[in-house]
Amino acid sequence: MARTLFLVCYDISDHGRLARVHKCVQAYAIGGQKSFYECLMTREERRGLEVRLLNIMEPTEDRIHFFQLDPRIRPWFYGQAKRQATQPFLIV
């Protein structure tokens, strides 16, 4: 199954929930910082991550967003930034 690049962003108000959300998202992240991560996932992995995050978050206080990134659009880099390597790629 093909993997697609998603931008996963979150704003979690509780430190305990924040740590749990961060740990879940970090398992799929290939790059990012703070609460914005690029995640290379299949559709099934994205759905699974969404279900796990929905079970952690408090809907009235927290926000989580998934944005599918268009592979045709080249990123702009500033400073010393460079494209993340995705080959070879392994999720354990």
C-alpha positions as a Markdown table, in Angstrom:
| # | Residue | x | y | z |
|---|---|---|---|---|
| 1 | Met | 0.0 | 0.0 | 0.0 |
| 2 | Ala | 1.3 | 3.4 | -0.9 |
| 3 | Arg | 2.3 | 5.9 | 1.8 |
| 4 | Thr | 1.2 | 9.5 | 1.7 |
| 5 | Leu | 2.8 | 12.5 | 3.4 |
| 6 | Phe | 0.5 | 14.1 | 6.0 |
| 7 | Leu | 1.0 | 17.1 | 8.2 |
| 8 | Val | -0.3 | 16.3 | 11.7 |
| 9 | Cys | -0.8 | 19.3 | 14.0 |
| 10 | Tyr | -2.2 | 19.4 | 17.5 |
| 11 | Asp | -2.9 | 21.7 | 20.4 |
| 12 | Ile | -3.5 | 19.7 | 23.6 |
| 13 | Ser | -4.3 | 21.6 | 26.8 |
| 14 | Asp | -3.3 | 18.9 | 29.4 |
| 15 | His | 0.4 | 17.9 | 29.8 |
| 16 | Gly | -0.5 | 14.2 | 30.3 |
| 17 | Arg | -2.6 | 14.0 | 27.2 |
| 18 | Leu | 0.0 | 16.0 | 25.3 |
| 19 | Ala | 2.7 | 13.5 | 26.1 |
| 20 | Arg | 0.5 | 10.6 | 25.0 |
| 21 | Val | -0.5 | 12.3 | 21.8 |
| 22 | His | 3.1 | 13.2 | 21.1 |
| 23 | Lys | 4.2 | 9.6 | 21.6 |
| 24 | Cys | 1.5 | 8.3 | 19.1 |
| 25 | Val | 2.4 | 10.9 | 16.4 |
| 26 | Gln | 6.1 | 10.5 | 16.9 |
| 27 | Ala | 5.8 | 6.8 | 15.9 |
| 28 | Tyr | 4.9 | 7.9 | 12.3 |
| 29 | Ala | 6.9 | 11.2 | 12.1 |
| 30 | Ile | 9.7 | 11.6 | 9.6 |
| 31 | Gly | 10.3 | 15.3 | 10.5 |
| 32 | Gly | 8.8 | 18.1 | 12.4 |
| 33 | Gln | 9.0 | 20.2 | 15.6 |
| 34 | Lys | 6.9 | 21.0 | 18.6 |
| 35 | Ser | 3.3 | 20.1 | 17.6 |
| 36 | Phe | 3.7 | 20.0 | 13.8 |
| 37 | Tyr | 4.9 | 16.7 | 12.3 |
| 38 | Glu | 5.3 | 15.3 | 8.8 |
| 39 | Cys | 4.1 | 11.7 | 8.9 |
| 40 | Leu | 4.4 | 9.2 | 6.1 |
| 41 | Met | 1.5 | 6.8 | 6.4 |
| 42 | Thr | -0.9 | 4.6 | 4.5 |
| 43 | Arg | -4.6 | 5.4 | 4.7 |
| 44 | Glu | -5.1 | 2.5 | 7.2 |
| 45 | Glu | -2.3 | 3.8 | 9.4 |
| 46 | Arg | -3.7 | 7.3 | 9.3 |
| 47 | Arg | -7.2 | 6.0 | 10.3 |
| 48 | Gly | -5.6 | 4.0 | 13.1 |
| 49 | Leu | -3.6 | 7.0 | 14.4 |
| 50 | Glu | -6.8 | 9.1 | 14.2 |
| 51 | Val | -8.7 | 6.6 | 16.3 |
| 52 | Arg | -5.9 | 6.4 | 18.9 |
| 53 | Leu | -5.7 | 10.2 | 19.1 |
| 54 | Leu | -9.5 | 10.6 | 19.4 |
| 55 | Asn | -9.4 | 8.2 | 22.4 |
| 56 | Ile | -6.8 | 10.3 | 24.1 |
| 57 | Met | -7.9 | 13.9 | 23.4 |
| 58 | Glu | -10.6 | 15.9 | 25.1 |
| 59 | Pro | -12.8 | 17.2 | 22.3 |
| 60 | Thr | -13.9 | 20.3 | 24.2 |
| 61 | Glu | -10.3 | 21.4 | 25.0 |
| 62 | Asp | -8.0 | 19.9 | 22.4 |
| 63 | Arg | -7.5 | 20.1 | 18.6 |
| 64 | Ile | -5.8 | 17.7 | 16.2 |
| 65 | His | -5.6 | 18.2 | 12.4 |
| 66 | Phe | -4.5 | 16.0 | 9.6 |
| 67 | Phe | -3.5 | 17.7 | 6.3 |
| 68 | Gln | -2.7 | 15.5 | 3.3 |
| 69 | Leu | 0.3 | 17.1 | 1.5 |
| 70 | Asp | 0.3 | 17.2 | -2.3 |
| 71 | Pro | 3.4 | 15.3 | -3.5 |
| 72 | Arg | 3.6 | 17.5 | -6.6 |
| 73 | Ile | 4.4 | 20.6 | -4.6 |
| 74 | Arg | 8.0 | 21.0 | -3.8 |
| 75 | Pro | 8.8 | 22.4 | -0.3 |
| 76 | Trp | 10.6 | 25.7 | 0.3 |
| 77 | Phe | 13.6 | 25.5 | 2.5 |
| 78 | Tyr | 15.1 | 28.4 | 4.5 |
| 79 | Gly | 18.5 | 28.5 | 6.3 |
| 80 | Gln | 20.1 | 25.1 | 6.6 |
| 81 | Ala | 16.9 | 23.1 | 6.2 |
| 82 | Lys | 16.8 | 20.2 | 3.7 |
| 83 | Arg | 14.3 | 17.5 | 2.5 |
| 84 | Gln | 13.9 | 14.6 | 4.9 |
| 85 | Ala | 15.1 | 11.2 | 3.5 |
| 86 | Thr | 12.3 | 8.6 | 3.3 |
| 87 | Gln | 14.3 | 5.8 | 1.7 |
| 88 | Pro | 14.9 | 3.4 | 3.3 |
| 89 | Phe | 11.9 | 3.8 | 5.5 |
| 90 | Leu | 10.8 | 1.3 | 8.2 |
| 91 | Ile | 8.1 | 1.5 | 10.9 |
| 92 | Val | 8.8 | -1.0 | 13.7 |
